[in-house]
Amino acid sequence: MPRLVLIDTATGTRVRHRIRSWKQALKQQEWYEAKLGRRVRIEKEFTR
């Protein structure tokens, strides 16, 4: 099962550790964008 991570679009670095649900990811994305003032994207991370 893939996990979701938040990535800062300006720097390309991970902002948040793994998140399990889309609902939680969207909430965290909104919060980080308000705090950082930059765009944050959600990406799927697959385990091998």
N, C-alpha and C positions, 0 to 999 in steps of 0.2 A: 504494500500500500504506500503510495507516495505521501510525503509530508510537505507542508507548505512553509516557505521561508519568505521573509520580507527583505528586499534588496533596495538600497538607496540608488536611484537612477543616475545621480550626478557622479558618484564615486564608484559604483559597482560593488560596494561592500555589503555584507549581510548586516542588517540592523537588528534582527530579532532571531532567537532560536526557533527550532521547529514548532509549527502550529498544526493542530490536528483537523480543525474544521474551517470551512470557508467563512462561516459566520464570524468566528473569532478572528480570522485573518483580515477580514474587511474592517472589523472594529479596530484592530491594532493598526492597520494601514491608515485609517482616518486619524487616529491619535498621533501617530508618528509624523504624519504630514503637517498636522497643526503645530506640533512641538518643534520640528526641524525646519519647517518652512520650505521643504523640498519634496519632490515627488518620490514615492516609494512604490515599488511594484511587487506583486506576489508571484512567486515561482514555485513550481513543483520540484521537490528533491526526491529522487528515487534511491533506494538502498540496493546494494548489490548482494 
